[in-house]
């Protein structure tokens, strides 16, 4: 019998009408608690035997003392459990070897549970014991990638204050046209200038700016003025519908 551990009580026990008999229930639970959960060697009738999971050695008196039920009642209940194929009993000189039938069906070996729990704890501890140098290296790599991304796509825009800045000083000085640079313009002034540009006539500049910001957020891109200019250049322009003038017909043309 194992000195520690636990057992499982299946809910189907409630469907057995005998479970309402407290003495029957006390004997049955005691049997489950006395049974081995791992292969164990024990002394029985002067010889060493190997008990398998679900087996234990006890006498009628031992069970009576363990569950608090009179020994005569324990004897009758053991016979009943053997008849209903709950247990098997191999008699000895003073004690018997009891076997709980269907043990593996309702009880999972505690050793397997403990091994699984140990494996889970080991995996968690291994994850939590990652070298601090690895964390620093990962952080340094992310910072480097973020810096390269800023150099490639330009200084990020903040969605709340529309911090529309040009990507880099060399773009302001060499490649950005005077109309688009707006070094001395605020965000709102710069958008107003774009709205007045004939090249973007018919385009809702501020609406397109909102679309660009949403696209950049979903695709994890950094919005910039250069990116927004490219966005406007690819925006769909509304078609102009011109209505031909109806010619005036004189009376002489009829």
N, C-alpha and C positions, 0 to 999 in steps of 0.2 A: 504494500500500500504506500502511496506517495505521501510524504509528510506535508506537502503544500500543494498549491494549485487550485483549480476551480473546475466545475463541471457545467454542463448545459442542461437546462430543463426545457424540453420541447413543449410547445403550446398544445400539441396533441394530447398531452397528459390530462388536460382539462376535459377532453372528450371521453376519457375513460371513467365510467360511473364509479369505479372503485376509489377514485381520487378523493371522493367525499368522505371516505373512511380515513380519519386522521391517523390511526394506527397503521393501516396499510401504507399510507403515504409516508409515514415516518420510517418504516422498514425499507421501502423502495428507495427513498432518498439516501438513507444510510448505506445501502448496497452500492449505489452510484458513487458515493463519496469514498467508500472503501476500495473500489476497483482501481487497479493500476492504469495509468495513462501511457506508460512506456514499458517495454519489456524489462522485467525485474526478476532477479533471482531471490528465492525465499526457501526457508527450511520447512519441509513438510514430512511428517512421519519419519524423521531421522535422515532424510536425504534432501539434497538441494534440487529444487525444480525451477524451471523458467516459466514465470507467469507472463502472459501476453496482455496487451491492453484489454481491459474489461474483465480481468480475472482478479481474484483475491482469495486469501485463506482466512477462514474464521470458523468459529463454532456458533451453535445456537445461543449459547450463553453470552458470547462476545457481542453478537448483534443485539441481544436483548438489553445489555448494559448500554450499548452505544445509542440506541434509539429510545430507550425508556419504556419499552413495551414488554409485557410479561413473556417469559420464554415459551410457555405453552402456546400463546397467541402467535409468537414469531414462528414457531414450528408449523402451525396451520397455514400461516401466510406464505411461508416458503414453499409448502406443497402446492398451494394455489398458484403461485407464480411459476412453478415448474409446469403445472398443468396448462397454464395459459401461455407457455413458451416465452416467458420473460427471462428466465434464468435456467442454467443447468447446474447440477451439483454432483461432484465426484467425492464420495465419502472416504474418510480416512479413519484412523484409530481414534483420535480425539477431535480433529478438525477436518473440515471439508474444503475443497477447492470449488469456488463458485465462479460461474462464467455468465456475464451479462450478454444475452443474445442481442444482435443488431447494435452492438456498441458503436461500431464505426459509422453506422448510419446516422446516429444522433449525437455522437461525440467526436469532435475533431481532436487529434492528438495535441496536447498542450505544447509538446516539444516543437511541433510544426508552427504553432502560433508564436511561440517564443522566438524561434528562428526567424520568422517573418518580421516580427517586431524588432528584433536585433538588426536585421538587414535594413529596415526602414530607418531606424535610428542612426545606423552607420552612414546611410546615404545623406541624411539631413546634416549630420555632423561634418561630413566631407564637404558639402556645399557651403556650410557656415565657416569652414576653416580654410577658405581660399586665401592664398597669400596676399598680404596688403600690397606687395609690389605689383601683383597682377591688377589690383584695383587702380593703383596709380598709373600703370601703363595704359589701361583701358581709358581712364579719364584723360590722359595726355593725348591719346590717339583721337578721342572725340573732339578735344579742343583744337587739335591740328586740323582735323577735317572741317570743323566749323570755320576756322580761319581761312582755309583754302576756298571754302564755299563762298564766303563773303568777298574774297578777292576776285572770284570768278563772276559772281552774279551781282555784286554791288552791295552797298550798305543797306541793311534791312529796313523795311517800312513798318511803323507801328500802326495797327489798324485803328486805334482810338484817336490819335492826333494827326493822322495822315502825314507822317514825317517823311515826305517825299524828298529824298536826297539823290543826287547823282551818284553813280557807282564809284568813281575814283577821280582824283584830281586830274589825272592825265586825260580822262574822257571829257572833263569840263573844258580843258584848255585846247585840246587838239581836235577831238572828233565830234563834240556836241555842237550843233548849230546855235547861233546866238538866240534864236527864237525859242529853242528847247532847253537851253542850259538853265536860265533863271537862277543864277547864283544868288542874286540879291532879292529873290521873290519868296514870299511865304508859300505854304502849301496851297492855300486857297487861291492866291494870286496866280500861281503856276497853272492850276486847273482852269482858271478863268481864261488865261492866255491860250490854252489848248482849245477851249470852247470857241474862241474867236478865230482860230486858225481855219482858213477856207478849206484846207485839206481834209478837215474832219467835219465839214458841214453835214448836217443831218444825223450825226452820231451823238447819242447821249453820253458825253464824256464821263460824267460822274457815275452813271449807271455801269458803263464799261469798266470803270475803275473798281467798282464793287465786285463785278464779276471776276476781274483779275485777282483781287485779293482772295476771294473764295477759292478760286482755282489753285492759287499758290498755297493756301492753307491745306487743302486736301492733298496736294501733291508734294507737300513739304519743300516748297521752293521759297526763295527769298524775293519778295516783290521789290522792284526798283524802278526808277524813272525810265531807264532804258528799256526794261522789260515792258513797262506800260506803253511806251511809244510803239514798240513792236506789236503789242496787243492791239492798239488802235489801228495800226496799219493793216491788220488782218481782220478787223471788225467788219461785219456786214453792213453795208450802207443801204438805207431804204431807197427803193426805186422811185424815181420821179415820174409821175403820170401827168402828161400834158394833154389838155383837151383842145382839139383843133377848133379854131374859130369858125362859126357858121357863116358862110358867105352871104352877103346881102343881095337878094334878087330883086331887080326892078320890075316894074310892070311890063317893060318891053321884052323881058326874057321869058315870060310865060307864053 
